[in-house]
Amino acid sequence: MPTPLKIPVFILLLSKDDFIFTFRDYDLGADVTWGEKKNLEPLRVFFKLRELDLVWNNIVLSSGDSTKINMVRSFNLTITFNPSDIVRINGRVNLNLEKNTITKKWQISRWIDESNL
């Protein structure tokens, strides 16, 4: 199961029900995939946050059509638990986005974290 810091809350708000999150676990030396959107237990720590600041940077790659897009984009994420406990992450994410046919809104179907933590 991924560590709580690897799954920002906004992902759940924008993701599809069959959303897949993948990150590199450097302790295991392997990629870990998590696809249980309904299992929110790993995210309980985020409700205790003081601040979550995500800054999107340049788009490295973008391809797709009017219903599906693959995008690689860099970001800076600052997570403030309290004034003496601040985590800063600079990384890239490889996103698959799909347009909902009913709402016409884009949703994240897959998030592959390419950060080096």
C-alpha positions in Angstrom: 0.0 0.0 0.0 1.4 3.4 -0.9 2.5 5.9 1.7 -0.1 8.7 2.4 2.2 11.4 1.0 2.2 9.8 -2.5 -1.6 10.3 -3.2 -2.7 13.9 -3.1 -6.4 14.4 -2.2 -7.2 16.3 -5.4 -6.6 13.1 -7.3 -9.6 11.5 -5.8 -11.8 14.4 -6.6 -10.8 14.3 -10.3 -10.4 10.6 -10.9 -12.6 8.0 -12.4 -13.9 5.1 -10.3 -11.4 2.7 -12.0 -8.5 5.2 -11.3 -5.0 3.6 -11.1 -2.1 5.2 -9.2 1.5 4.0 -9.7 4.6 5.1 -7.9 8.2 4.0 -7.4 8.9 2.5 -4.0 12.6 3.0 -3.7 12.8 0.9 -0.5 11.4 -2.1 -2.4 13.1 -1.2 -5.7 9.9 -1.7 -7.6 6.8 0.2 -9.0 3.7 -0.1 -6.9 0.2 0.2 -8.3 -2.8 1.1 -6.3 -6.3 1.0 -7.8 -8.7 1.1 -5.0 -10.3 4.5 -5.2 -12.9 3.5 -2.6 -10.2 2.7 0.0 -9.5 6.1 1.5 -7.6 4.9 4.6 -4.2 5.9 3.3 -5.4 9.4 2.8 -6.7 10.1 6.3 -3.5 11.9 7.1 -4.3 14.6 4.5 -7.3 15.8 6.5 -4.8 16.9 9.2 -2.8 19.1 6.7 -2.5 22.8 7.2 -1.6 23.4 3.5 -1.3 21.5 0.3 0.3 23.6 -2.5 0.5 22.1 -6.0 2.2 24.1 -8.8 2.0 22.6 -12.3 5.1 23.4 -14.5 5.8 22.7 -18.1 4.1 20.0 -20.2 6.8 17.6 -21.3 4.6 15.5 -23.6 1.0 15.7 -24.7 -0.8 13.4 -27.2 -4.3 12.2 -27.7 -7.6 13.2 -29.2 -10.9 14.7 -28.1 -11.8 11.9 -25.7 -8.4 10.6 -24.3 -5.1 12.4 -23.6 -1.7 11.2 -22.3 0.2 14.0 -20.7 3.6 14.1 -18.9 4.0 17.2 -16.8 6.4 18.5 -14.1 5.2 19.8 -10.8 6.2 21.2 -7.4 4.2 20.0 -4.4 4.6 21.4 -0.9 2.8 19.7 2.0 2.6 21.5 5.3 1.6 19.4 8.3 2.7 22.1 10.7 5.3 25.0 10.6 8.1 22.6 11.5 7.1 19.7 9.3 7.1 20.7 5.6 7.6 18.3 2.7 8.7 19.5 -0.7 8.4 17.3 -3.8 9.6 18.2 -7.3 8.7 15.7 -9.9 6.9 14.6 -13.0 3.6 12.8 -13.5 2.5 10.8 -16.4 -1.3 11.2 -16.7 -4.0 9.5 -18.7 -7.1 11.7 -19.0 -10.5 10.7 -20.3 -13.4 12.9 -21.1 -16.6 11.8 -19.3 -19.3 11.3 -22.0 -22.1 12.5 -19.8 -20.6 15.4 -17.9 -18.0 16.3 -20.6 -15.4 16.9 -17.9 -11.9 15.5 -18.0 -11.1 12.8 -15.4 -7.8 11.2 -14.4 -7.8 7.5 -15.3 -4.2 6.8 -14.5 -1.5 8.7 -12.5 2.0 7.4 -12.8 4.3 9.3 -10.4 7.7 9.8 -11.8 9.1 11.7 -8.8 12.3 10.8 -7.2 11.5 10.5 -3.5 
